[in-house]
Amino acid sequence: MKEKLLPIVGFSCGDPNGIGIEIILKSLHDKRILEFFVPVIFANYQLLSEQAAFFNMNLKFNKIKYGLPPKKGQINVVNAWDNEFLTEFGKPTKASGEIAFKSLELVTKSILENNVEVMVTAPINKQNIQNEKFNFPGHTDYLSEKFNGESLMFMISERLKIGLLTDHVSINEIVSEIDNKKIKEKISVMEKSLEMDFGIIKPKIAVLSINPHVGDGGVIGDEDEEILIPALIEISKSGSLVSGPFSSDSFFGSRLYKNYDSVLAIYHDQGLIPFKTLAFGEGVNYTAGLNKVRTSPDHGTAFDIAGKNVADPTSFKKAIFSAIDIYKKRISYKKRIETPFLETRKKGENK
């Protein structure tokens, strides 16, 4: 019998002074999880061993060189740096930011070179990770530059999927970031992702308003009537099932979101506050629209609880299995769109 090929999942360790390594190790602590994928952590063998001992987890690591095949049934580790790192839980230091970037940089290189199939990133601190190579407000923007495609920050869970028209943008810059082209692009990315990554044919998408109460006829702003509504009318005429704009307070308060496959929020907090209220701990941050699959948990570095052995790995586990599921669905989607002509031809030949 042919041995089942398991997807190879690459992990970045995030900020080592936060809860990133803790949730990775907790996710891999039950050996049964290794029956579903082959993990490769891009970090440092010594640091992982130290944190495993600190959190009282009896884990064995398989140290491999970059580019070599990882071993099935083992926790593989590629050293992203060689110098010793002194962990200071709860403190975002310059050194921890440098470590976080080295890990992210190497796992990104690995997926680009097809050494791993998908990547799952542990949380970073957006301030201390900044350097000459990382001058971005977050993972999404960094990966958008490295991978092909138009990115969409997509928060996903079983009950709710929310994408962002603008993501890590200052509140006073939001309106200047919105135009007809961007609205069409983001909805197109969302629509394609829902079909290709989640198997939802002809998805129904709800769009939230720019202003409270959709501007109340211009009393609270005219951006919805001048920018958003014309774009949605054009998109609807093309055959997409797009509705809105909806005022976000009543949209979520009345549970109207349950009638749609996904929601496009205009800005970060408009989307993430309801998402984390309804799905925190079980949600996943997915970078949709790119040619590579990357997910992360729905929380940050949590410096306030780092080192206390109380971090919940649930969202990180969800991120792992979401990445694998999306990867497999993309393979199925590719086969499906490549075979219709051949199937039609065969049917014609049988007549």
N, C-alpha and C positions, 0 to 999 in steps of 0.2 A: 504494500500500500504506500502511495506517495505521501511523504511527510507534509503536513499542513504548513503553509508559509504564513508566518505571523507578521503583522505590520511592525515596523521599527519606529519607535516613538522617541524623539529627541527632546530632552528637558534642559532648559536654562535654569540656573539656581536662584535667580533674582538677587535681591540684596541679602547677603549672608547674615546681616545683623537683624533682619526681620524674620518672618515666619516661613519664608520660601523653602528652605531646606527641610524644615520640620514637616511641612505638609507633603513634600515629595516623599520623604522617608516613611511617613505614616501611610501614605497611599500605597507604597510598595511593601509594607511590612507583612501583609498577608500574602504568602507565596502563591496562593491560588490565582492571584491577579496576573501572574506571569504566564498563565495559560492562554491569555488573550492577546498579548503583545510582547515585544522585546524592548525593554527600556535602555536608553543610553543617556546618562546624566553628564552634561558638559560642565564640569566643576573642578574639584580637586579631591583626589583619593583620601588624603590625610584629613582634610576638612570634613568630608562626609563621614569618615570613621569617627572623628571627634564628636560631631553632633549626634551621630547614632548612639554613641556611648553616653553622651550627656542626657539624651532623652530615653535612656534605658531600653534601646531597641537592639536586639541581637541580629544584626544584618551583616551579610558578607557581600563584598563588592568584587567585581571582576574588572581589573584595570586593563584597558586596551589602548593601543596607539590610534591616533586619529586616522580615519579612513579604512581601518581594518574591520572585518565583519564582527558584529557583537554576538555573544553566545546566548542561545535560547535558554530560558529558565533561570537566568542570572541577571543581577543588577549591574549593568556595564557602566564603567566610568571612563571618560576621556578627560585627562588633565587639561583644563583651559589655561592654567597658570601653574607654575612650579614652586614659587616662593611661599613660605609659611604665612598664614593669615591668622591673626589673633581676633577671635570673635568678641564683639562687644554688643551683646543683645540690647536692642532698643535704641541704638545710636546710629543714625545715618552719617557715616564718616566718609571722607574722601577715598579711603582705601576700600571700603565696602562698595562704593559706587564704581570704582575701577574694576573690582572683581565681578560685579553684576554685568558690566559691559563686556568684559572678556568672555564670560559665559554665553551671553546673548550673541555676540559676534561669531563665536565658533559654531554654535548650533545653527545659526543662519547660514553660514558657509556650508555646513554639512547637508542641510536640506537642499540648498542650491546645487550641490554636487551629487544629490540623490543617494547619500549615505544613510539618510533617515527618510521615512515617508511623510511624517507629520511632526510638527513641533508644538510643545506645550510650555509656555513661559510662566515662571514664578514671578511674583510682583517685584517691581523695581521702585526706587525712589526717584521721582522725576527731576529732582534738583541735584543730588550728588552724582548722578550718572552722566551728567553733561560733560562733554569733552569735544575735541576737534572732530571726531568721527560720529558723535551722537549729539547733534544739536536739534533735538526734536522734543515736542511736548509729551511724547509717549511711544509705546511699542508700535501702534498703528501707523504713525507717520514714518517711523524708521523702516518698517517692513515694506511700506508702500514704495519706498525708494529702491529697495533691494529686489523686490519681486515684480512680476508683470501684472498689469490689471489696474482697475480703479477700485480702491479700498472702501469698505464700509464698516464702521464699528457697529457690530451686531450683537446685542445682548440676547441670549437665547435660553429658554427653559422649556419644560414640558407644557406649561400653561400660557407662556407669553414670549413673544419675540419682538424686540424693539431695536430699530436701527436709528442712527443719528445722521441728520443732514449736515450738521457741524458738530465736531466733538470737543477737543480740548481748545476752545476758543474763548477769550475773555468776553464777558456778557455785553460789554459796550462795543464789541466788534461784530456781533452776530449778524445784524441786518446787512452790513456791508459785505458779508461773506455769501449772501444768498442772491441767486439770480436764476433765470429761467433754465439756463444750461445745467447748472448744478443740481437743481431739483429733478430734472429729467434723468441726469446721469445716476444719481443716487437711487431713484426709484427703479431704474433699469437694472442696476446692480442687485438691488434687493429682490426684484422679481426673478432674475436669473438664478440667484442663490437659492431662493425658495424652491425653485424647480429642480435645479441641479444638485444641491446639497441636502435637501430635505424631502425631495420627491413630491412636492406639492404642485400639481398641474393647475395652471390658471389661478394663481393665488389672489386672494382678496386683501388689499392693502389699505389701511387707514392712515391719513396724514393729519398731524396735529397743527394747530394754528400758530402763527408767529406771535400774535398779540392775544391777551386775555379776551375771552368771549368773541374771538375772531375779529377783534377791533371794534365791535358794536357799531357797525356802519360808519367807521371812520372816527368815532369819538375817542377811541383808545389806540388810534394808529390806522393808517391806510395800507400798510404793507401786504396784508392778506389779500385785499381786493386788487392791488396793483401788481403784485409779484406772484403770490402763491396760487390764487384761484385761476388766473389765465393759464398757468403752466399745467395745473391739474386738468383743466378742460381739454387742453391739447393732448395730454397723455391718455385721457379717457377715450378720445376720438380715435386713437391708434389701436384700441382694443383692450387696453389694460384695465383691470378691475380695481380702480383707485377711487377712494371716497374721501371727502373732507373739503375744507379743513374743519377739524373738530376742536373745540375748547377742551384742553386736557383735563381740567378739574372734573367737569361733568362726564367726560368720556370714560375716565377710569372709575369715578364714583358710581356711575350707573352700570358699570361692568359691560359697557358697550364693546370693549376690546375683545370680548369673547366671540364676537361675530366675525372677527377678521383673523387672517393667517398671520399677519404681522402689522406693526405700527411704525411709521416714520416720524420720529420726534425732530423738532427743529434744532434744539440745542441740548447740551449734555444733561443738565439737571432736569429738564422737562421730561427726558426719557428715563434717566437712571433712578430718579427718586421713586416713581411708581414701580419700576422694575425691581428695585431692591426691597421695596415694601412688600411686594407680592411674591417675590421669588428669591430673596436673599439666602445664600447658603446652598442653593441648588441651581443657581444660574451660572452661565458661562459667557465669557467675553470672546467672541469669535470675529476674526478679521476676514470678512467676506469679500468677494470680488477679485481676489488675487489668485495666481496660478499655483500657490502653495497653501497648505492648510495649517493655520496657527490658531490655537485657543489658549485661554488662560482662565484662572478662577475669577469670580465676580467681586473680589475684594483686593485690598492693597497689602502693603508690607506689615501692617498691624504691629508697629514698633511697641505699642503699649502692652502687648501680651507676649512679645518675643521672649523666648527662653523660659516661659512659665509652663510649658508642656500642656497648654489648653487649646491650641489652635485646632480648628476643625478641618479635616482634609476633604470633606464631602464635595465642595465646589471644585477642588482640584481633580478629584476622581471623575467628576462629571465632565471636566474639561478634557481629560484623557479619552474617555469613551466617546465624547462628542466628536473629537478630532478623528478618531478611528472610523466612526460611523459616517461622517462626512466624506472621508477619503474613499470608503467603499462605495458610497452612493455616487460619487463622481466617476468611479470606474464603471459602475452600472449605467450611468447616464451616457457616458462616452460610447459604450457598446450599443446602447439603444439608438443613439442618433446615427451611428455608423452602419447599422444593419438593416434599416427599413428598405433601402433600395434592393439589397440582395434578397430579402424575404419576398418583396413584391415580384422580383424577377423569377424566383423559384416557383411562386404560385402561378405566374403566367406560363411557365414552361410545362406545368402539370396539366394545363387545360387541353 
